[in-house]
Amino acid sequence: MKQMTHNFLTQLTTLPALFPVNYYLVQEKDGLMLIDTGLSMSRTNILQNIAATGLPLHSIVLTHAHGDHIGSLKAVRDAHPDAQICISARELELLKNPEPYAFEAQKPIKGSYPEKLPVNVDKVLQEGDMVGSLSVLETPGHTPGSISLFDNRSKMMIVGDALQTRGGLAVAGDTRLLFPFPTMGTWDLETGIASAQKILQYKPSALAPGHGRILPDPLPSLEKVIERAKRKVTIHPCERVAFY
């Protein structure tokens, strides 16, 4: 287990050396917000870190519903029954109707989805909603209902799997050979590029991904990886091998 604090946010990580899975505690005036819940083995790390703050957990926000982001959801909710469960409307729709071609890219949905969430959803999120100090951005691509969260105080962007930094900064679906797993679970690269461009427009001070370290001052690097990803969609799929 590993943790790193940055302004109002603490990055917690399970399996940091092998398969880093991140989840985040965000401090607000009235308590804590948990962004994603990692793997099932992450629950002890999450609960210990919440307890160490002495603050109440008032909400759990899911960037998307892949198994490595909801693994400890029930355990954390059971320990903090007053915490409000939040997920995007499109991701909730996907869970209710997992038909592979129900979304506009007309491509199969990838990644590990549960048959249903192990807890009830309390709040459905859409573009422009606020959760505490965080603005909700719809950033589909990795999944149809993926969201990112912009902290209006620190200007940090929590991006889920819309971007990765493990193995090198990349748009979801643009393979990095040192860490190809986000691509394996990505629904549509072109949609992901549009979402990365939306993230860029916010000029975030740092990127907090689902996999990899927090990246400060990301704008020049983000512009480059967006252009790289754009080149990938003009190449035949069989030729989309990572290059550096």
HELIX and SHEET records of a PDB file:
HELIX    1   1 SER A   40  SER A   42  5                                   3    
HELIX    2   2 ARG A   43  THR A   53  1                                  11    
HELIX    3   3 GLY A   67  ILE A   70  1                                   4    
HELIX    4   4 LEU A   73  ALA A   79  1                                   7    
HELIX    5   5 ALA A   89  LYS A   96  1                                   8    
HELIX    6   6 PHE A  181  MET A  184  1                                   4    
HELIX    7   7 LEU A  189  GLN A  201  1                                  13    
HELIX    8   8 LEU A  219  VAL A  233  1                                  15    
HELIX    9   9 PRO A  237  GLU A  239  5                                   3    
SHEET    1   A 7 LYS A   2  HIS A   6  0                                        
SHEET    2   A 7 LEU A   9  THR A  14 -1                                        
SHEET    3   A 7 VAL A  21  GLU A  28 -1                                        
SHEET    4   A 7 GLY A  31  ILE A  35 -1                                        
SHEET    5   A 7 LEU A  57  VAL A  61  1                                        
SHEET    6   A 7 GLN A  84  SER A  88  1                                        
SHEET    7   A 7 LYS A 123  LEU A 125  1                                        
SHEET    1   B 6 MET A 130  VAL A 131  0                                        
SHEET    2   B 6 LEU A 134  GLU A 138 -1                                        
SHEET    3   B 6 ILE A 147  ASP A 151 -1                                        
SHEET    4   B 6 MET A 156  GLY A 160 -1                                        
SHEET    5   B 6 ALA A 206  PRO A 209  1                                        
SHEET    6   B 6 LEU A 215  PRO A 216 -1                                        
SHEET    1   C 2 LEU A 163  GLN A 164  0                                        
SHEET    2   C 2 ALA A 170  VAL A 171 -1                                        
END                                                                             
